[in-house]
């Protein structure tokens, strides 16, 4: 049920009703909200990479963390894992079409960070008495 506004304005949802777009945003944020998942996707936007190359590109990621996140992305159909029967074994990771679909989100996040990072960090410095926001990897936004 929606409420009609005056003078033909856009209809608003009734109180407590979930807007489908918000539901989709919340679902996507839960899926991709992990910092490492987005950074792995960002690494693979350049093309196919081996585990070591991804790890090197990410810097301080624990190998078990990276392996677990790659498995999640593979299970969701965002990343493909190709193992070659060679000695030594070779495994490569690449984004699927679905994975490349995330590129616009990554680009938007990058643009937002580049534009507002310094300003927001300065504003958040005043929150130290109230509490700080900390990411899963221990860094702050």
N, C-alpha and C positions, 0 to 999 in steps of 0.2 A: 504494500500500500504506500502511496506517495502523497505528499501535500502539494497542492497547486499554489504557486506564488502569484502575487499581483502582476498585472501588466504583461502576461505571457512569459515570465521568466522561466528558467529551467526548473523542472519539477525536482523536489528534494525527497529523499526517502524518509519514511516515517521513523520516528525515534526507535532505535534498537535494531533496525533492519540493516543487514549487511549489504553493501554495494558490491556487485560482482567484481568490479575492478579492484576494490580494496582486498577482497578475498584472494584474488590472483596475485596481488602484490605481496600479501602476507605469506602465501604459499611459496612464492619465488624467493622471498627473503629468508624463509626457513631453509629452503633447499641450498641456496647459494650464500647464506649468511656467514659461513665459515671463511675466515680470512684466507686460509690456505687453498680452499677450493677455487676462489676467484683468482688467486695468484698463479695457480697451476694452469688454469684456463688462459690467463694472460700470457704465460710462458709458451703455451701451445699455439697461440695465435700466429706465431712466427713459422709454424710448420711442425712436422714430425720430429720428435726428440726421444732420446734414450733416457732412462731413469737418472743416470749420472748427470746428464745435461740439464734436466729439469731441476735436480737438487742443486747443482752449481748456480743456476739462474736465480733460485730462490734464496740462497744464502744459508741462513741458520736453521733450516727445517730438519727435524729429526728424521732419519730414514724410515722408521716405523710409521711416523705420522704421514709422511709423503706416500708410502705404500698404501696405507689405509685410505687416504683421500683419493688416490688414483683408483682404488677398487670401488669406492662409492661412485665416482664419476663414470667408471666403466659400467657399473650395474645400472645406473640411470640412463645410459645410452648417450652420454655427453662426450665420452672418450672411448677410443678403440685401443686395444692392446694387441699387438702383433708379436708373437714369439717365433723366432726363426730357429730351425734345427741346425745350429752351427756350434762349433767349438772354438772359442768360448760361446756360451749362449748369448743371443742378442734379442732384446725385447725393445720394441718401439711403441710410443704412444702418440696418438693424433686425435684431433677433435673430429667429431662427427658433424653432420649438418646441424644437428641440435646444439652441439657445442659451439659452432660458429655463430649460432643464433644469440649466444650470450655476449658476443663481441660488442654489441651496441650498449649493453648494460655496463660492461667494463669501460668502454670509452666515455660513457656518461659519468661514471664514478671518477675516472681519471680527470676529466674536465672540472668536475665539482671540486676535487681535491686540489688541483692546481690553482683554481680561482679563489677558494675560500680557506685553504689550510692555515695560512699565517693569521688571518683575521680570527678564525674560530679558536685556534690555539691561544691567541692573546686573550680572547674573551673567556676561555675556559680556565685560564690561569687564576682568575678570581674565584673559581669554584673549589679551590684547595681546602677551604675551611669546611665546606659542605660535603665534600667527597669527590673522588675522581672517577673517571670512566677508564676502564682498563680492558684491552682486548685479550683474547684467549692466549696469545703468545707473549703477554706481559707488556706489550707496547701500549701507548695511549693514542687515541685518534688525533 
